[in-house]
Amino acid sequence: MVYQNYIFDFGSTVADLTNGYRIAYTTAFQHFDMPFDVSKEKEYYGMPLDVLFSKYHRGCTCMYRDFVTMLMSTYDRNVIAGTTIYADAGRCIAMLHGIGCRLGIVSDSYEQHIHQILGEFGLGKMFSSVVGAERMALRRPHPYCLDLCLREMGSERTNTLVVSSNPKDIEMGRQAGVDTAFIDRGGAIGPDCGPTYYLETLDRLPFI
């Protein structure tokens, strides 16, 4: 095995968070009379909340804090019911952990939610570090969060593989001089983002 350290993205790589997000965003959008276009939901989920609110809310921006409170509280109530772990991710993580690899997560999701989901699905003790949105002093693709995760794992960039379904993590790995594996859920993006490895399933990961 070439790698000892594996850094995973979370949403769309390890876990499918779509249902939980959809419940939270549609509830908040409806309450604040903001039209929710399903064809734009990935755009909504990837947009900073202040930018999202100012773009789609036609009333007073003084309502922003109420919008965030409703969205986050709704997601908190539905985070488990609205989430599934991808089957190939569960098998891959269990295998890597079982052979003694160090595992970490770097994600735009909040750490509280990541820990809650991992614990619910029996994966919590397999990860040495989780770095979420609240600790990203510099946003990806800057490798700040990668290095923070590796420090908490007691590891270094050498012998490390970044695993993600997000092209910005492939760029993060490139900037850090770290190999990357791109898992293309649904085959919608293709290998042009330039990963070291292009995967259609994480079942292959322990064997590269």
GUKOLNU-884222 format. One line per field, with one value per residue (C-alpha): z, x, y; residue in three letters. Coordinates in steps of 0.05 Angstrom, whole numbers, m for minus. Example, Ala and Ser with C-alpha at 12.3 -4.5 7.8 and 13.67 -1.06 7.14 Angstrom:
! residues 2
w = (156,143) .
u = (246,273) .
v = (m90,m21) .
code = (ALA,SER) .
END
This chain:
! residues 208
w = (0,m21,29,104,112,79,82,60,40,74,35,m31,m17,48,61,20,56,2,37,101,63,21,81,116,55,29,99,107,35,43,109,81,15,m26,m87,m84,m152,m147,m209,m170,m103,m110,m122,m59,m16,m39,m29,35,72,73,m3,m12,30,m2,m72,m63,m7,m30,38,93,102,177,174,157,227,232,166,189,255,221,169,219,271,217,193,265,273,207,202,217,183,120,114,86,83,14,17,m18,29,90,64,44,110,151,110,114,189,198,167,210,164,194,171,173,145,117,100,91,138,212,257,304,246,219,288,298,231,238,307,283,229,272,240,293,324,257,245,281,260,233,208,192,166,232,234,163,171,98,50,3,m44,3,40,109,131,102,144,206,197,187,250,291,260,279,206,150,76,55,45,44,m5,m9,m28,m53,m101,m104,m156,m107,m63,m122,m131,m55,m61,m122,m84,m25,m68,m43,m87,m98,m114,m146,m135,m190,m162,m222,m273,m281,m278,m310,m299,m328,m258,m257,m199,m189,m190,m220,m186,m200,m133,m67,m64,m107,m59,m11,m70,m103) .
u = (0,27,m11,m17,m60,m127,m163,m236,m286,m353,m415,m423,m359,m374,m446,m506,m532,m581,m646,m628,m606,m669,m714,m677,m671,m742,m770,m730,m743,m817,m821,m785,m824,m762,m776,m739,m717,m698,m653,m611,m607,m532,m520,m558,m521,m453,m467,m449,m514,m506,m496,m554,m602,m583,m591,m659,m695,m733,m749,m708,m638,m650,m685,m620,m606,m676,m666,m601,m632,m691,m648,m597,m649,m688,m625,m607,m674,m667,m592,m596,m662,m640,m571,m544,m473,m453,m445,m377,m353,m372,m336,m275,m268,m277,m223,m173,m184,m178,m109,m84,m89,m99,m164,m187,m243,m240,m308,m352,m402,m402,m363,m422,m463,m405,m391,m466,m472,m408,m430,m499,m470,m415,m357,m340,m281,m248,m228,m170,m189,m250,m240,m306,m328,m321,m246,m229,m190,m173,m222,m207,m170,m119,m87,m94,m148,m110,m49,m92,m124,m57,m28,m86,m75,m2,16,50,37,80,44,m23,m81,m138,m204,m261,m319,m304,m255,m233,m203,m165,m136,m122,m81,m44,m25,m1,38,m7,m37,m112,m168,m231,m295,m343,m412,m457,m401,m423,m354,m302,m227,m210,m201,m134,m133,m78,m133,m202,m251,m323,m327,m289,m284,m221,m187,m154,m121,m85) .
v = (0,68,111,112,175,187,254,250,303,289,310,273,233,195,217,237,299,320,302,338,400,399,396,454,499,489,503,567,590,580,617,678,677,658,614,548,523,449,456,506,469,451,525,542,492,515,589,628,640,716,717,669,711,777,747,712,750,811,840,872,843,852,784,748,723,694,660,627,606,573,538,512,490,453,418,400,365,327,314,240,224,261,228,163,137,114,38,39,93,52,m10,29,66,3,m33,24,31,m43,m46,12,73,142,175,247,291,361,389,451,418,435,389,377,348,307,275,263,228,187,164,145,100,70,106,158,122,110,182,216,286,323,394,429,496,532,520,538,603,598,565,508,500,533,474,505,456,397,414,425,357,323,356,329,261,263,257,296,308,249,183,221,216,266,233,276,285,360,388,443,388,361,431,434,370,398,461,419,370,313,258,258,209,237,197,218,204,194,207,280,313,267,264,333,363,327,278,227,173,176,129,107,72,77,1,9,57,8,m27,32) .
code = (MET,VAL,TYR,GLN,ASN,TYR,ILE,PHE,ASP,PHE,GLY,SER,THR,VAL,ALA,ASP,LEU,THR,ASN,GLY,TYR,ARG,ILE,ALA,TYR,THR,THR,ALA,PHE,GLN,HIS,PHE,ASP,MET,PRO,PHE,ASP,VAL,SER,LYS,GLU,LYS,GLU,TYR,TYR,GLY,MET,PRO,LEU,ASP,VAL,LEU,PHE,SER,LYS,TYR,HIS,ARG,GLY,CYS,THR,CYS,MET,TYR,ARG,ASP,PHE,VAL,THR,MET,LEU,MET,SER,THR,TYR,ASP,ARG,ASN,VAL,ILE,ALA,GLY,THR,THR,ILE,TYR,ALA,ASP,ALA,GLY,ARG,CYS,ILE,ALA,MET,LEU,HIS,GLY,ILE,GLY,CYS,ARG,LEU,GLY,ILE,VAL,SER,ASP,SER,TYR,GLU,GLN,HIS,ILE,HIS,GLN,ILE,LEU,GLY,GLU,PHE,GLY,LEU,GLY,LYS,MET,PHE,SER,SER,VAL,VAL,GLY,ALA,GLU,ARG,MET,ALA,LEU,ARG,ARG,PRO,HIS,PRO,TYR,CYS,LEU,ASP,LEU,CYS,LEU,ARG,GLU,MET,GLY,SER,GLU,ARG,THR,ASN,THR,LEU,VAL,VAL,SER,SER,ASN,PRO,LYS,ASP,ILE,GLU,MET,GLY,ARG,GLN,ALA,GLY,VAL,ASP,THR,ALA,PHE,ILE,ASP,ARG,GLY,GLY,ALA,ILE,GLY,PRO,ASP,CYS,GLY,PRO,THR,TYR,TYR,LEU,GLU,THR,LEU,ASP,ARG,LEU,PRO,PHE,ILE) .
END
